[in-house]
Structures are given as C-alpha cells and as structure tokens.
C-alpha cells in the first residue's frame, strides 16, 4: 500500500540553500529506493535573500528543486521581515496542510516558520539544532534558541549541540546526525576544483591570498568594529592579496566610513557556491564572521580567524584550526600571523567531527519513520 509524507522546506538565505540541498538530495534518493513510501517536498522561499547572486544561482548550482512559493519578503528590519514571513507562511501552511515542516539554521526565516508551524500543531523539525554562542545580543542566537524550544525533532550536527540542548532541558526528539553542510561540501568539493575558474580569472596564486567575509549585524552596524576589521585587512594586504566578497549590507556600511577597494583588497560581488568553495580551498587563511565559513574553512583544512568574540562552532577552535580574534585590529593581525606560521594543527580531528557525509540520509530515515502528531 502506497503512503506519502508531505513536507514543507522553508529557506530564505544562502546558508539555508546549502543545507537544504543535501536534504532535498536525500529525499530524492529515498523516493527512488522506497517508491511505496514516498516523501513529497514543497520548498517555500521567504525571499530574505533575493537577488540572483544570493539566491537563484544556488538553486541552479546545487540542483535544488525550484520553490513552489516565494514570499518575496526582501530586506527590512528584523520585525518587518519576521512579521511578513509569519503572515505569508501561515497562509501556505493552511493551504498545503503538510505533515512536517523543515527549518534550517538561525535566520529570521527559521524563526518565522517555526512559530507558525508550532502554533498550527504541525510537526516541526529543526536542522542544525543545539548550536549556542551564548550571546543573546546576536539575533541569530535568539532565533536558534526559540526555534529549538518549540521543535519536535531536533537534528544536531555534533554531540556538543546535543549537550547544549540537554542543559536547557530538551531531551525528547533529539538526534545527533552530523552536519548537512559537510554533506554538501563533500558532494561538491571535487566539482569546485574541476569547474570553478575563479582563482585563475582573478589572477591569484595558491596560498598567496587571504579570503575575507563580513556580514553579521554586530560588525556591519558597528562602524568602529568595521573600521578595525578593514584596518587589519589593509595591513595584511601589504603582504597578501585580500579577496573580499562584499555582502550588500557590508558594502553600504563601508560607504558610510569612506572605505573602498584598493589595489590589493579586491571587492567582489557575492559569489556562487562553487566559486566561494574554490577560493577557500586555495587561500592561505580565511577571516570571517560567518559560522558556515568557519566550518567550511575547518573542513577544507584552511586556517581561520573569526571576527567575533565567540563562536557556536567551538570544535573548530578546540582543534586549533580557528582563532577567535574579535574586532581588535592588533589581535586580528596577531591571530593571522600566528595561524599561517603554525603548522601543528590537529588534522586527525577534521575527518569525523561533523559526521561521515551522510547526515541528510540519517535525517530522512528518521523522518520517514516518524509518528505524526
């Protein structure tokens, strides 16, 4: 007897497209192997990231099914974005009547979908549950904590994430499955090496440049912090080319402090997935405030300097591949040279901290056998 489980996947920002691609691929594999127990996936795009370089190109490169609905929320304050997402997604949930909703990570899209799903009494699954920076001034921390506390199924990337949930009294429905971003990186790593020409097209040489990304509000909204970061990049650029894909919010902030591209700091538009992975692979070091990029640097075995005062990806620091430098110019420079001159990283830890590349398959196996509420 044929049965079917109806799933809505909610995405809205670049990191979520990467995570959702692994799970969508696992759903397709499941359906091929279990034709009598099919999973129907409906993708809803909130429109939190909306231009081609930050949205459409990811669906194309990562072979993600086209969204059935795009809420087209666009940019705005946290309250504006979240409210519009709640309003739009509630209508979709009432129309589609899914059995389960997938949320990913820690964005406004995550929280909005979680709130609506929980209030409608639909099963809620949070992929990348249990991460904690313990900085509640971060909007992302608020989003992930609230989402975890109303989720029915919590898929943790690491055992540390599970321990974090237990400390908050969350024990039911918790699974340590590995990291879906690791799944995606393993799947596309060789393709990035073979198909991306970005290193050559930019005139770069392997291990002769630094990759930098800055996008978090704590840095873009604090012009003093941003000035310090740029000051450190200007000093590093005296010796290494700095490649800087600039988030639109960051670009607007840079204009406010009068900083523009220089001969050895290359401002780029946001990059597609294969190009950013290729740049990571050949960089001598990566400076970032992105949680996902910290993790990708670790997996690619590239030293990372985190431009924040804490990280939710503590494994990358404990292994020696990542230094938390904050936004003090002197500390950033010190961390950078410490990392590139230190070759004694604990490389044996890289291979299994985030699983074996089958986190998405584990998630789908659990979902396919779950008892609906």
TAQUISUL-V312076 format. One record per backbone hydrogen bond with DSSP energy under -0.5 kcal/mol. NH is the residue of the N-H (numbers start at 1). CO is the residue of the C=O. If there is no record, write none. Layout:
NH/CO ; NH/CO
This chain:
3/36 ; 5/38 ; 7/5 ; 7/40 ; 8/100 ; 9/7 ; 9/42 ; 10/8 ; 10/102 ; 11/9 ; 11/44 ; 16/13 ; 17/13 ; 18/14 ; 19/15 ; 20/16 ; 21/17 ; 22/18 ; 22/19 ; 23/19 ; 24/20 ; 25/21 ; 26/22 ; 27/23 ; 28/24 ; 29/25 ; 30/26 ; 31/27 ; 32/28 ; 33/29 ; 34/30 ; 37/34 ; 38/3 ; 40/5 ; 40/38 ; 41/39 ; 42/7 ; 42/40 ; 43/41 ; 44/9 ; 44/42 ; 45/43 ; 45/69 ; 46/11 ; 46/44 ; 49/12 ; 54/51 ; 55/51 ; 55/52 ; 57/52 ; 58/55 ; 59/55 ; 60/56 ; 61/57 ; 62/58 ; 63/60 ; 64/59 ; 68/43 ; 69/43 ; 71/45 ; 73/46 ; 74/47 ; 81/77 ; 82/78 ; 83/79 ; 84/80 ; 85/81 ; 86/82 ; 87/83 ; 88/84 ; 89/85 ; 90/86 ; 91/87 ; 92/88 ; 93/89 ; 94/90 ; 95/91 ; 96/92 ; 97/93 ; 99/6 ; 100/6 ; 101/123 ; 102/8 ; 103/125 ; 105/127 ; 107/104 ; 111/107 ; 112/108 ; 113/109 ; 114/110 ; 115/111 ; 116/112 ; 117/113 ; 118/114 ; 119/115 ; 120/116 ; 121/117 ; 121/118 ; 122/117 ; 123/99 ; 125/101 ; 126/153 ; 127/103 ; 127/125 ; 128/155 ; 129/126 ; 129/155 ; 131/128 ; 138/135 ; 141/138 ; 142/138 ; 143/139 ; 144/140 ; 145/141 ; 146/142 ; 147/143 ; 148/144 ; 149/145 ; 150/146 ; 150/147 ; 151/147 ; 151/148 ; 152/124 ; 153/124 ; 154/173 ; 155/126 ; 155/153 ; 156/154 ; 156/175 ; 157/129 ; 162/158 ; 163/159 ; 164/160 ; 165/161 ; 166/162 ; 167/163 ; 168/164 ; 168/165 ; 169/166 ; 170/165 ; 171/169 ; 174/171 ; 175/154 ; 177/156 ; 177/175 ; 178/156 ; 179/354 ; 180/178 ; 183/179 ; 184/180 ; 185/181 ; 186/182 ; 187/183 ; 188/184 ; 189/185 ; 192/188 ; 193/189 ; 194/190 ; 195/191 ; 196/192 ; 201/197 ; 202/198 ; 203/200 ; 204/199 ; 207/282 ; 208/205 ; 210/241 ; 211/285 ; 212/243 ; 213/287 ; 219/216 ; 220/216 ; 221/217 ; 223/221 ; 226/222 ; 227/223 ; 228/224 ; 229/225 ; 230/226 ; 231/227 ; 232/228 ; 233/229 ; 234/230 ; 235/231 ; 236/232 ; 237/233 ; 238/235 ; 239/236 ; 240/236 ; 241/208 ; 242/264 ; 243/210 ; 243/241 ; 244/242 ; 244/266 ; 245/212 ; 246/268 ; 247/214 ; 247/245 ; 251/247 ; 252/248 ; 253/249 ; 254/250 ; 255/251 ; 256/252 ; 257/253 ; 258/255 ; 259/254 ; 262/265 ; 265/262 ; 266/242 ; 266/264 ; 267/265 ; 268/244 ; 276/272 ; 277/273 ; 278/274 ; 279/275 ; 280/276 ; 281/277 ; 282/278 ; 283/279 ; 283/280 ; 284/209 ; 285/209 ; 286/303 ; 287/211 ; 288/305 ; 289/213 ; 294/290 ; 295/291 ; 296/292 ; 297/293 ; 298/294 ; 299/295 ; 300/296 ; 301/298 ; 302/297 ; 304/321 ; 305/286 ; 306/323 ; 307/288 ; 307/305 ; 308/306 ; 314/312 ; 316/313 ; 317/313 ; 317/314 ; 318/314 ; 319/315 ; 320/317 ; 321/316 ; 322/316 ; 323/304 ; 325/306 ; 325/323 ; 326/306 ; 326/308 ; 328/325 ; 329/327 ; 332/328 ; 333/329 ; 334/330 ; 335/331 ; 336/332 ; 337/333 ; 338/334 ; 339/335 ; 340/336 ; 341/337 ; 342/339 ; 343/341 ; 346/319 ; 347/345 ; 349/346 ; 350/347 ; 353/349 ; 355/352 ; 362/358 ; 363/359 ; 364/360 ; 365/361 ; 366/362 ; 367/363 ; 368/364 ; 369/365 ; 369/366 ; 370/367 ; 372/370
